[in-house]
Amino acid sequence: MCSGCGAPPLAGHWTDAGGASAADRLRIRAARAQVLARVLAPHGLGVRDGLLVPGLTLLASGGRQALVADLDALWAAAARLNGQGVDPLAGPVGG
């Protein structure tokens, strides 16, 4: 755990369920980033979770990017960078 920023933070959001230890929370974050990448790819967007800092980096064409704190902010930033809304429940994500 980072003594400066506290990453990875203690579980608090429902998407962190099951993350009892710091290592568990990092594994959950990595898995979540993989799912988000599959959801965002058809919209020309990508996502990166550096795991060492809080939040996610949303990536768009032309080098545009946005740092987001959580999933709510991710969907809002995706709509802003993409120019249209992104529905995470639309279309198959696959496994």
TATANOR-V357620 format. One record per backbone hydrogen bond with DSSP energy under -0.5 kcal/mol. NH is the residue of the N-H (numbers start at 1). CO is the residue of the C=O. E is the energy in kcal/mol with one decimal. If there is no record, write none. Layout:
nh={NH & NH}
co={CO & CO}
e={E & E}
//
This chain:
nh={2 & 6 & 16 & 17 & 19 & 20 & 25 & 26 & 27 & 28 & 29 & 30 & 31 & 32 & 33 & 34 & 35 & 36 & 37 & 38 & 39 & 40 & 41 & 42 & 43 & 44 & 45 & 46 & 48 & 50 & 52 & 56 & 57 & 58 & 58 & 59 & 60 & 63 & 64 & 66 & 68 & 68 & 74 & 75 & 76 & 77 & 78 & 79 & 80 & 81 & 82 & 83 & 87 & 88 & 90}
co={7 & 2 & 13 & 14 & 16 & 18 & 21 & 22 & 23 & 24 & 25 & 26 & 27 & 28 & 29 & 30 & 31 & 32 & 33 & 34 & 35 & 36 & 37 & 38 & 40 & 41 & 40 & 59 & 57 & 48 & 50 & 68 & 48 & 56 & 66 & 46 & 64 & 60 & 61 & 58 & 56 & 66 & 70 & 71 & 72 & 73 & 74 & 75 & 76 & 77 & 78 & 79 & 85 & 86 & 87}
e={-2.6 & -1.7 & -2.3 & -1.6 & -2.0 & -1.4 & -2.3 & -2.0 & -2.1 & -2.4 & -2.3 & -2.3 & -2.3 & -2.6 & -2.2 & -1.6 & -1.9 & -2.7 & -2.2 & -1.6 & -2.0 & -2.7 & -1.9 & -0.6 & -1.7 & -2.2 & -1.8 & -2.5 & -2.4 & -0.6 & -0.8 & -2.7 & -2.9 & -0.6 & -3.2 & -2.9 & -3.0 & -1.0 & -1.1 & -2.0 & -2.8 & -0.5 & -1.8 & -2.1 & -1.6 & -2.6 & -2.7 & -2.0 & -1.9 & -2.9 & -2.4 & -1.6 & -0.5 & -0.8 & -1.4}
//
